[in-house]
Amino acid sequence: LYSGTVDEQFVPYILPQENGNKTDVREMTLKSNEQKITFKGLFEFSVSHYRAEELQRCYHTNEPVPIKETVITLDLMQKGVGTNSCGPDTLDKYRVYPGKYNFSFLIM
């Protein structure tokens, strides 16, 4: 069970990068003053006030400029943490291997 504000999902990595991904999600509800968005299924998601392009542009935590809007990222799955570039590689059980995957959702 995950909860919190969009701002609380941001992880201030030394090198800014996409973050805050939640796994094994069965239902997600985002609420604002007058709106509610709900997704159902088994998926992964993240929410942020930073676009991926903005995070990739930056080299330090203090550089990214947040936006007012909320960026919602929905995924079937993501490779786990680790790249073997400056530490251990991703464990086999957290890798995503080539294959045929199906993922669908409906936004109304």
C-alpha positions as CSV (number, residue, x, y, z in Angstrom):
1,L,0.0,0.0,0.0
2,Y,1.5,3.3,-1.2
3,S,0.3,6.7,-0.3
4,G,1.6,10.3,-0.2
5,T,1.7,13.5,-2.2
6,V,3.3,13.7,-5.7
7,D,6.1,15.8,-4.2
8,E,6.8,13.1,-1.6
9,Q,7.5,10.5,-4.4
10,F,10.6,12.4,-5.6
11,V,13.9,10.8,-4.7
12,P,16.7,13.3,-4.7
13,Y,19.4,11.2,-6.3
14,I,22.8,13.0,-6.7
15,L,22.4,12.5,-10.5
16,P,18.7,13.3,-11.3
17,Q,16.9,10.5,-12.9
18,E,13.4,9.0,-13.2
19,N,12.4,7.6,-9.8
20,G,9.6,6.7,-7.4
21,N,8.4,3.7,-9.4
22,K,5.9,1.5,-7.5
23,T,5.6,-2.2,-8.4
24,D,2.9,-4.9,-8.1
25,V,0.2,-2.3,-8.1
26,R,-3.4,-3.5,-8.4
27,E,-5.2,-0.1,-8.1
28,M,-4.1,3.5,-8.2
29,T,-6.1,6.6,-7.4
30,L,-4.9,10.1,-7.9
31,K,-6.9,12.9,-6.2
32,S,-6.8,16.6,-6.6
33,N,-9.3,19.2,-5.4
34,E,-12.0,18.3,-7.9
35,Q,-10.7,15.3,-9.8
36,K,-10.1,11.6,-9.2
37,I,-8.3,9.2,-11.6
38,T,-8.3,5.5,-10.9
39,F,-6.4,2.7,-12.8
40,K,-6.9,-1.0,-12.1
41,G,-4.9,-4.1,-13.1
42,L,-1.4,-5.3,-12.2
43,F,1.1,-2.7,-13.3
44,E,3.8,-0.3,-12.2
45,F,3.6,3.5,-12.0
46,S,5.2,6.7,-10.9
47,V,4.0,10.2,-10.5
48,S,6.1,13.3,-10.6
49,H,6.3,17.1,-11.1
50,Y,9.3,16.6,-13.4
51,R,9.4,15.5,-17.0
52,A,11.9,12.7,-17.9
53,E,13.6,15.1,-20.3
54,E,14.1,17.6,-17.6
55,L,15.7,15.1,-15.3
56,Q,18.0,13.8,-18.1
57,R,19.1,17.4,-18.8
58,C,20.4,17.9,-15.2
59,Y,23.6,16.8,-13.5
60,H,22.8,17.8,-9.9
61,T,19.8,17.5,-7.6
62,N,19.3,21.3,-7.3
63,E,19.0,21.7,-11.1
64,P,15.6,20.2,-12.2
65,V,12.7,22.6,-12.5
66,P,9.4,21.2,-11.5
67,I,6.2,21.7,-13.5
68,K,2.7,22.4,-12.1
69,E,1.2,19.5,-13.9
70,T,1.5,15.9,-12.7
71,V,3.3,13.4,-15.0
72,I,1.9,9.9,-14.7
73,T,4.0,7.0,-16.0
74,L,2.3,3.6,-16.4
75,D,4.3,0.5,-17.1
76,L,3.7,-3.2,-17.3
77,M,7.1,-3.7,-15.8
78,Q,10.6,-2.1,-15.4
79,K,14.0,-3.6,-15.1
80,G,15.2,-3.4,-11.5
81,V,17.9,-1.1,-10.2
82,G,21.5,-1.8,-11.2
83,T,23.5,-1.3,-14.3
84,N,26.9,-2.7,-13.5
85,S,28.4,0.7,-14.5
86,C,29.2,1.8,-10.9
87,G,28.0,-1.1,-8.8
88,P,26.3,-4.5,-9.0
89,D,24.2,-5.4,-12.0
90,T,20.5,-6.1,-11.7
91,L,19.6,-9.5,-10.2
92,D,18.2,-12.0,-12.7
93,K,14.8,-12.1,-10.9
94,Y,14.4,-8.3,-11.5
95,R,15.4,-8.2,-15.2
96,V,12.9,-7.9,-18.1
97,Y,13.7,-10.3,-20.8
98,P,12.8,-10.0,-24.5
99,G,9.4,-11.5,-25.2
100,K,5.8,-10.8,-26.1
101,Y,3.9,-8.8,-23.4
102,N,0.4,-7.4,-23.4
103,F,-0.6,-4.3,-21.4
104,S,-3.7,-2.2,-21.7
105,F,-5.6,0.4,-19.8
106,L,-8.5,2.7,-20.3
107,I,-8.7,6.4,-19.5
108,M,-12.2,7.9,-19.4
